[in-house]
Amino acid sequence: MIFDDLDKIDKRILNALQKDSSLSNNQLADLVGLSPSPCLRRVRILEDQGFIKGYSARLNAEKLGLHLTLFVRVWLKSQTEDVVNHFSNSIKDLDEVQECYLMVGDCDFVLKVVVKDLADYRRFQVQHLTHIEGVSNIKTEVPVQTIKATGKLPV
């Protein structure tokens, strides 16, 4: 099944769960206009078909002392499959890296990194990023204000 095959109730379910994944099945059923059994059945189908990848809590970075978000552009010494795979696998274990994108264009990767402060980022950069074999250059961008940050997809 593809997105275009979803009906308006499935789309309402997806939107409601994006807003609050902690909804009980009864609450969700009320929101989308179904009784609990058919609602649960639809949610299970959406999960089975991969429209719903999982459920998680969005944590408050500020409350956790993570006051600084940075965007890091990474250039590799080469773009061979081995070098790209090694970098990709190395990044997966670093909790500070929230997002990692393989790029087409100026740099090879863009990372979204969350840390306490600049000193914490410097430690992360020196102890982790620059130690990954194949890294040639790193440039860090510091945003001054977050205008929009959401994980909600347009359904």
C-alpha positions in Angstrom: 0.0 0.0 0.0 1.2 3.5 -0.8 0.2 6.8 0.8 -2.3 7.6 -2.0 -4.2 4.5 -1.1 -4.9 5.7 2.5 -8.3 7.0 3.2 -9.2 10.1 5.3 -9.6 8.1 8.5 -6.1 6.5 8.1 -4.7 10.0 7.5 -6.5 11.3 10.6 -5.0 8.4 12.7 -1.5 9.3 11.4 -2.0 13.0 12.2 -3.4 12.3 15.6 -0.5 9.9 16.5 2.1 12.4 15.3 0.6 15.1 17.6 0.4 12.7 20.6 1.6 9.1 20.4 0.7 8.5 24.0 -3.1 8.5 23.1 -4.9 5.5 24.3 -6.8 3.5 21.7 -10.1 4.8 23.1 -8.9 8.4 22.9 -7.6 7.9 19.4 -10.9 6.2 18.3 -12.9 9.2 19.6 -10.6 11.7 17.8 -10.9 10.0 14.4 -14.6 9.0 14.7 -14.3 5.2 15.0 -15.1 2.7 17.7 -12.1 1.2 19.5 -11.9 -2.2 17.7 -11.8 -0.9 14.1 -9.4 1.9 15.2 -7.0 -0.6 16.8 -7.2 -2.8 13.7 -6.4 0.2 11.4 -3.4 1.2 13.6 -2.0 -2.3 13.5 -2.4 -2.4 9.7 -0.6 1.0 9.5 2.2 -0.4 11.7 2.5 -3.6 9.7 2.6 -1.7 6.4 5.4 0.6 7.7 3.5 3.8 7.8 4.1 3.9 11.6 7.8 3.1 12.3 7.5 3.3 16.1 6.6 5.4 19.1 8.8 7.6 21.2 8.8 10.5 23.6 10.2 13.8 22.5 12.5 15.0 25.2 13.3 18.6 26.2 17.0 19.2 25.3 17.2 22.4 27.4 15.8 20.6 30.5 18.5 17.9 30.0 21.3 20.5 29.9 21.8 20.2 26.1 21.7 23.9 25.2 23.5 23.9 21.9 22.5 22.5 18.5 25.1 22.7 15.8 25.2 21.7 12.1 28.4 20.0 11.1 29.6 19.6 7.5 32.0 16.8 7.0 34.3 16.1 4.0 35.9 12.7 3.6 39.3 12.0 2.1 37.5 9.9 -0.6 34.0 8.8 -1.4 34.7 5.1 -1.9 32.1 2.8 -0.6 34.3 1.6 2.2 35.1 5.1 3.5 31.5 6.2 3.3 30.3 3.1 5.1 33.0 3.4 7.8 32.0 7.0 8.5 28.2 6.1 8.5 28.7 3.2 10.9 30.9 5.3 13.2 28.3 8.0 13.5 25.5 5.6 14.4 26.9 5.1 17.9 27.4 8.8 18.8 24.4 10.0 20.8 25.3 13.6 20.2 24.5 13.1 16.5 20.8 13.5 16.2 20.7 13.4 12.4 23.2 12.4 9.7 22.7 13.0 6.0 24.8 11.8 3.1 24.9 14.7 0.7 25.3 15.5 -2.9 27.1 18.8 -3.4 29.8 20.7 -1.5 30.3 18.4 1.5 29.9 14.6 2.0 27.8 14.6 5.2 25.8 17.0 7.3 25.2 16.2 10.9 22.9 17.7 13.5 24.7 17.6 16.8 23.3 18.4 20.3 25.6 19.2 23.2 25.8 21.1 26.4 27.9 24.0 25.2 30.9 24.9 23.0 33.4 23.2 25.3 31.3 20.0 25.2 31.2 20.3 21.4 35.0 20.8 21.2 35.5 17.7 23.3 33.1 15.7 21.0 34.8 17.0 17.9 38.3 16.2 19.1 37.6 12.8 20.8 35.1 11.5 18.2 34.7 13.3 14.9 38.3 13.9 14.0 39.2 10.3 15.1 37.0 8.7 12.5 39.2 7.3 9.8 38.6 9.0 6.4 37.6 12.4 7.7 39.4 15.2 5.8 37.7 18.4 7.0 35.0 19.5 9.4 33.1 22.9 9.4 30.7 23.8 12.1 27.7 26.1 11.7 26.1 27.6 14.8 22.4 28.6 14.5 21.4 31.7 16.4 17.7 31.0 16.6 15.4 28.0 15.9 12.5 29.1 13.7 10.9 25.7 13.3 11.7 22.2 14.5 9.2 19.4 14.0 9.2 15.8 13.3 5.6 16.0 12.0 5.1 15.0 8.4 2.5 16.5 6.1 -0.2 13.9 5.9 
